[in-house]
């Protein structure tokens, strides 16, 4: 969460710790400033009409609607997310489910296009909760993606798909790994920077 932590063995005198902090104060200030720029305050969602929710990089307004039988609790309709009013308290759960369902085919299509270019294929593609990670590569060849990926622009989804596919060949973030990523996505540094600077905006 961006907290500043000083870890020390218990026997180190407090004076020594104070000197370390004093000596490192400019480094500390620079990191705190960077934290502020990369971790903007995200407002708490209330799931009320007018709130904006991202899908594929575009923000769509939420509209609470009266219950319509045999209609899904949440749907994207005429450039608005429509959430049935009685489901407002479960708004977050409905959005997570919606993002999961819609991201799965997008990832499958994107990765199918990339398989030949990267030179490998995953055993499976799964959408789930991954905490602070956008994606993950399992040691058995399974690729996992956070449901929040559905909020990102398609260029970012492509970058994340390439990133995890290349991990099937190069498990670590070595020079060889980044060289392979760059062959597929020449401007990967720009996309990586975009996620670092804007990733916190894509949250529920």
C-alpha positions in Angstrom: 0.0 0.0 0.0 3.0 2.3 -0.3 3.8 2.6 3.4 7.4 3.5 4.4 8.8 0.7 6.6 12.2 0.5 8.4 13.0 -3.1 9.3 15.8 -3.6 11.8 17.1 -6.3 14.1 16.0 -5.5 17.7 19.5 -5.0 19.0 20.2 -2.0 16.8 20.2 1.3 18.8 17.4 3.8 18.0 20.1 6.4 17.4 21.6 4.3 14.6 18.2 4.0 13.0 17.6 7.7 13.3 20.9 8.3 11.5 20.0 5.9 8.7 16.7 7.7 8.2 18.4 11.1 8.3 21.1 10.0 5.8 18.5 8.5 3.5 16.0 11.4 3.8 16.3 12.6 0.2 15.9 9.1 -1.2 12.9 8.7 1.1 11.3 12.0 0.0 11.7 11.0 -3.7 10.1 7.6 -3.1 7.2 9.1 -1.2 6.6 11.6 -4.1 6.7 8.8 -6.6 4.3 6.8 -4.5 1.8 9.8 -4.5 2.0 10.0 -8.3 1.6 6.2 -8.9 -1.0 5.6 -6.2 -3.7 8.2 -6.6 -6.6 8.2 -4.1 -9.4 6.0 -5.5 -12.9 6.9 -4.5 -15.0 4.3 -2.8 -17.7 2.9 -5.2 -21.3 3.5 -4.2 -22.9 1.9 -7.3 -25.3 4.7 -7.9 -26.5 6.2 -11.1 -23.9 8.3 -12.8 -20.8 6.5 -11.6 -18.3 5.6 -14.3 -17.1 2.0 -14.8 -14.4 1.0 -17.3 -14.6 -1.6 -20.0 -11.9 -2.0 -22.6 -10.5 1.4 -21.7 -13.7 3.3 -22.1 -15.8 4.6 -19.2 -19.5 3.8 -19.2 -22.0 5.5 -16.8 -24.0 3.3 -14.4 -27.8 3.5 -14.5 -30.0 1.9 -11.8 -33.1 0.4 -13.3 -36.2 -1.1 -11.9 -36.4 -4.9 -11.9 -37.1 -6.4 -15.3 -38.0 -10.1 -15.1 -35.7 -12.5 -17.0 -33.1 -9.8 -17.5 -29.5 -10.1 -16.1 -28.8 -8.2 -12.9 -26.1 -6.2 -14.8 -25.7 -5.6 -18.5 -24.1 -3.1 -20.9 -26.9 -1.5 -22.9 -26.8 1.6 -25.2 -23.5 2.8 -23.8 -24.6 2.4 -20.1 -24.1 -0.2 -17.5 -27.6 -1.1 -16.2 -27.8 -2.5 -12.7 -31.1 -3.7 -11.3 -32.0 -1.5 -8.4 -32.6 -4.3 -6.0 -29.1 -5.6 -6.7 -27.3 -2.3 -5.8 -25.9 -3.7 -2.5 -24.3 -6.6 -4.5 -23.0 -4.2 -7.2 -19.4 -5.1 -6.9 -20.0 -8.8 -7.1 -22.1 -8.4 -10.2 -19.4 -6.3 -11.9 -16.7 -8.8 -11.0 -18.8 -11.6 -12.5 -19.6 -9.5 -15.6 -16.0 -8.7 -16.2 -14.9 -12.3 -15.7 -17.5 -13.6 -18.3 -16.6 -10.9 -20.9 -12.9 -11.0 -20.4 -12.5 -14.8 -21.0 -13.4 -14.8 -24.7 -11.4 -11.6 -25.3 -8.3 -13.3 -23.9 -8.9 -16.5 -25.7 -9.1 -14.7 -29.0 -6.1 -12.4 -28.3 -3.9 -15.3 -27.3 -5.0 -17.4 -30.2 -3.6 -14.7 -32.5 -0.3 -14.5 -30.5 0.5 -18.2 -30.2 2.3 -18.4 -33.5 4.2 -15.2 -33.0 5.4 -16.1 -29.5 6.0 -19.8 -30.4 4.2 -21.4 -27.5 0.6 -22.1 -26.2 -0.8 -22.2 -22.7 -2.5 -25.3 -21.2 -5.4 -23.1 -20.1 -6.5 -19.5 -19.8 -8.2 -18.5 -16.5 -9.7 -15.3 -15.2 -9.7 -14.9 -11.4 -8.8 -12.7 -8.5 -5.0 -12.1 -8.4 -4.6 -9.4 -5.8 -2.1 -6.9 -7.0 -1.0 -8.8 -10.1 -2.5 -8.3 -13.5 -1.4 -11.8 -14.7 0.4 -14.9 -13.6 2.0 -17.9 -15.3 1.6 -21.3 -13.6 4.5 -23.8 -13.7 2.3 -26.3 -15.5 1.6 -23.9 -18.4 -1.7 -22.3 -17.2 -2.1 -18.5 -17.6 -4.1 -16.5 -15.1 -5.4 -13.0 -15.6 -7.1 -10.6 -13.1 -10.7 -9.8 -13.9 -9.7 -6.1 -13.7 -7.9 -6.7 -17.1 -11.3 -6.3 -18.7 -11.2 -2.6 -17.8 -8.0 -1.9 -19.6 -7.6 -0.7 -23.2 -7.1 -3.5 -25.7 -3.4 -2.5 -26.3 -2.8 -3.1 -22.6 -4.6 -6.5 -22.8 -2.4 -7.4 -25.7 0.8 -6.5 -23.8 -0.3 -8.5 -20.7 -1.1 -11.5 -22.9 2.3 -11.4 -24.6 4.0 -10.9 -21.2 2.4 -14.1 -19.7 2.9 -16.1 -22.9 6.6 -15.3 -23.0 6.8 -16.5 -19.4 6.0 -20.0 -20.7 9.4 -19.8 -22.4 11.4 -17.5 -20.1 10.1 -17.9 -16.5 12.1 -15.0 -15.1 12.3 -11.3 -16.0 15.7 -11.8 -17.6 17.2 -9.9 -20.5 16.1 -12.8 -22.7 12.5 -12.4 -21.5 12.3 -8.7 -22.3 14.0 -9.2 -25.6 11.3 -11.7 -26.6 8.5 -9.3 -25.4 10.1 -6.5 -27.4 10.1 -8.6 -30.6 6.3 -8.9 -30.3 5.5 -5.6 -28.7 8.2 -3.1 -29.7 6.7 -0.3 -27.5 6.3 -2.5 -24.5 8.0 0.0 -22.3 5.3 2.6 -23.0 2.6 0.1 -22.2 4.4 -1.1 -19.0 4.7 2.6 -17.9 1.0 3.2 -18.7 0.0 0.4 -16.3 2.4 1.7 -13.6 1.0 5.2 -13.8 -2.7 4.4 -14.4 -3.3 0.9 -13.1 -4.8 2.2 -9.8 -7.6 3.9 -11.8 -8.9 0.6 -12.9 -10.5 -0.6 -9.7 -13.8 -1.3 -8.1 
